[in-house]
C-alpha cells in the first residue's frame, strides 16, 4: 500500500520551512549592512523551531521509500535539531546581551562540551537525513546533497566570529530550507510508492 501525507500537513510543513529559511537568510543579509543587531539575533533564534515541522513533513513524505534507515536518520536529526535550536536560542537571545567577561564566566564547566556535543548530533543527523533523502529520490537532488553536506559543517561554523563567510553560509542554508519547502509544497496531492514499487521516473527533478 502506498503512503500519503495529507495536503494540509504537507503545506503546514512547507510554510514553516519557508519561514525557517527566511529567518536564517534575511537576518544574515541585513547584517551585511548593519552588523549583528538585537533584531537579527531575535529572528535567527526562532528559525530552528520552524524547521521542526518541515523536517517531520519531509520524513513523512519519503518514509515509504527510506525505511528503517530513514526512520533512524529522522530521529537523530530531530534530536540534533532540538539541541542545536536550544543552543541557538540561548546564544542569540541570552548571551547576545552579556558582555564578553560575563560570557566567558558563563561558558565554564560542562557548558562548552555540551554545546559541541549538540552541534555534533545535529551535524550527524543532517548528514544521515540528507543521505536518506538522496536515496529516496523524492525531493530535488541538489537540495538533498546540500542538506547532507552544507548543514553538518554549518553546525560548527556558526560559532565563528561574524564575517562575510558566516553571513553567506546562513544565506545558503536558508536557501536550502526554502528549496526543500517549495518541493514539499509542490508534492501535495501526490503518492510516493513503497520501496520496490518505484517506477523509473518517480522523484526525478
N, C-alpha and C positions, 0 to 999 in steps of 0.2 A: 504494500500500500504506500502511495506517495504521502509525503508530509507537507503541510502548508502552514504558512504563517499568515494570520489574518491581516487583511489590508490595514485595519486600524492600528494593530500593534506595529506593523512594519512602518507605517507613516509616522507614528509617535517616535519610534526609534530613529527614523531618518531625520525628523525635525530636531530631535535632541542632539543627534550627531552633527547636523549642520550648525546648530548653535554652539556646540562644543568647539567645532573648527573655527568659527568666527571669534569665539572668546580666547582662542590661542593666537590666531593670526592678526586680528585687528589691533589688540594692545601692543603687540610687537611692532607692527607697522607705525603706530602712533609714537612709540618710544624712539623710533628712528629720528624724530624731530624734537621730542620733548624730554627724552631720557625716561628713566623709571619714575613713575608717579604713584600716588596712592590710588588713583582711579584705575590705572592699567593693572596694578597689582591686584586690586579687588576683582576685576573680571577674570584675570588669569587664575585666581584661586578657585573660581567657580567651574572652570572648564571640565575638570575630571568628573564632577558629579553628573554632567550632561553626557559624558562619554559612556556611562554605565548602561543606559537604555540602548544606545547604539550597539555596544558590544553584545548585549543579550539578543537583540533583534538579528544581528549578523549571524550569531551562532545558531539561532533557531531556523534561520533561512537555509543554512547549509548543513544542518546536523544530520540529515538523512544520508549525506554523502561522506561526511568526515568520520562518523562512527565513534568508537571509543577514544581514538586519538584526539579527535575534535573536542570531545567532552572534557578530556583531561586538559587540553590546551586552554579551553574556555575557563575552566575553574582556576587554573594557575593565573591566567590573565586577569580574571575578575578579582582575585585576591590581591594581585600585584597592583591593579588599578586603584583598589581601595586604599592600600598602604601608601602608594605614591600620591594619591589625591589628598590624603591626610597630611602628608609632608608638604605638598604644595600649598595647601590651605594655611598651614602653620607658618610657612616661610613668607607667604605673601600678605597675610592678614594679621600676623602677630609679630614675627621677628622683624618685619619691614619697619615697624615703628620704634624699635630699640636701637640705641647707638651701638657702635661696634664693641665697646667694652662689655656691655650687658650681653650681647650676642655671644661673645667669647666665653663669658661665665656660664651662659645657658647651655652651650654645646659641650657639656662635660659628661663624664661617666659613660653610660651605655647609649647616650643620645646619638652620637655620630655613627657608631657601628650599626645602630638600628636603622638610621636613615639610609646608610649604604646598603644594608640588607633589604630594605624596602625597595630601593632602586633596582637591586639585583633580581628580586622576584618579579617586579614589573617588566624588566628587560627580558627575562626568560619567558614570561607569559606572552609578551608581544611577539617574540621570535617563534614560539610554538603555535600561537594562534595564526600568525601570518603564514606559517608553513601549512597549517590545516586549510586555510583559505586558498592558498595556491593549489593544493591538492584537489580541493573541491571544484575549482574552476567555475564557480558560480558568480563571482564578482570580478571586476577588471583586474587583469594580471599585474599591470603596472602599479596600481594602488595596493594590491596584495603584497607584491615584492617590497614596496616602500614601507608598508606596515611592518614587515618582518625584518627589515634591515635598517630603517631610519629611527623607528621608535625605541629600540633597545639602547643605542648609544645616547639618544635624547635624554633617557632617564638619568644619566650621569653628567652629561654636558651642561644641563641646566644649572648645575652647581657652580659653573664657571662664572667669573665676573661678567657683567653685562657688556656686550660688544656687538659689532655688526654681525659677527658669525652667529652668536646665540639668538639674535633677533631674526636672522634669516632662517635659522633652524626652526624656530617657533612658527614662522610663516609656512614653511614646508609641511610641518606636522599638521597645522590647521588645514592646509590644502588636502592632505591625505584623508583626514577625517571627513571633510566636506565631500570628497570624491566618493568615498565609500557610502556616505549618507545618500548621495544622489543616486548611486547604483541601487541601493536598497529601496529607495522611493520608486524607482523605475521598475523594480521587480515585483511590485504589488500586483496581485491577480495571477501570478504565475505559479506553477507547480514544479518543485525540484524532486525528481525521482530518486529512489534509494540507490545506493551504490550497486552496480551490477546491471542497472536498467537504463543507464545514461546512454543517450544517442550521441553521435559524434559531434553534434553542434551545440549541445547544452553547455551553457556557461561561457562560451567563447565570446569575447568582446572585441 
